[in-house]
Amino acid sequence: MAEKPDPFAGFDRRLDAAEAERRKAKPDDDDAGRPSPYGGGFQAGIDVFAGVAVGVAMGWFLDGWLGTRPLFLVLFLILGFGAGLRNAYRTMLRLAPDDDRG
Amino acid sequence: MADPLHQFVVKPIVPLEIAGLDLSFTNSALWMVITVVAAYALLHFGTRHAALVPGRLQSVVETAYEFIADLVRENAGRDGLRFFPFIFTLFMFILLGNMLGMIPGSFTFTSHIIVTFFMAICVFIGVTIVGFVTHGAKFLTFFVPQGAPTALLPLLVPIEVISYFVRPISLSVRLFVNMMAGHTMLKVFAGFTVALGVFGVAPLLVATAITGLEFVIAFLQAFVFTVLTCLYLHDALYMH
């Protein structure tokens, strides 16, 4: 009966090779699970929307508290829009595929 | 035609009222319990007979574990791994909630803003506490952008502060909108299929395609929620 080949012959060498291969392949895997361009745009849209919504809410309550309507409402609407854009920019940087990073 | 929003109605199963508060056990709560039981069963039976060469269930569990561990390491840094149990729980809860919501006739609790907002506000408050515990009062300098001209700071600091407080809103709205919009769209096309009779084949094809897309979104939104949690954690741990 022929001797069965030892399955563990050169195991460490093969494991090292496989791990090196995996490390090399890693950067390409980076896009896994990232949203499509459409999805990315949708995500950024939600960021801008949330920014404006939070800005308006903050301004509204500050005005109600200080009795200065509509001073803070207008101010925080603009600031909220800025904050929304800031967050959208961050989201795009982190969630967009590498080739879209400016 | 069936009401496409009917699927989102929260119905009490076991009515319960304590001190004027409606604490009924609802269909939403029931599906959360089912999700927790399913996640526990998956992890329990997947690791019960842990073998060197994993079986099918064990490899599902190991893939999920390694996927999230890599995610935390890459996005929150090495120190973020301390919070791995929380992040893994969060991911499994949202993922299984979204996936179980794809079963016809089930209830998708992630399509309710109050559920997603509660998860987001927990993340937000927790991350803020981590920031202050790690850096003390120095964490407040997180709101001062590095290298910005001093003249612009009165404008930039409020924007940074607001953009910080926007996080729980955008985090919760993102998950809720994606789940609700997709499920509504499915119901609308399913309604067309019934209403159009023979010509219902066209909307049926669309509904089939959307079902596939919905499974992708169910995973993707659980993934996005987890990634953003990790990124917020990274900000709290390393500040920039």
Interface residues (C-beta under 8 A of the other chain):
Chain A: G33 P35 G39 F42 Q43 I46 D47 F49 A50 G51 A53 V54 G55 M58 F76 L79 G80 G82 A83 G84 R86 N87 R94 L95
Chain B: L155 P158 I159 E160 I162 S163 F165 V166 R167 I169 S170 V173 R174 V177 N178 F219 L220 F223 V224 V227 L231
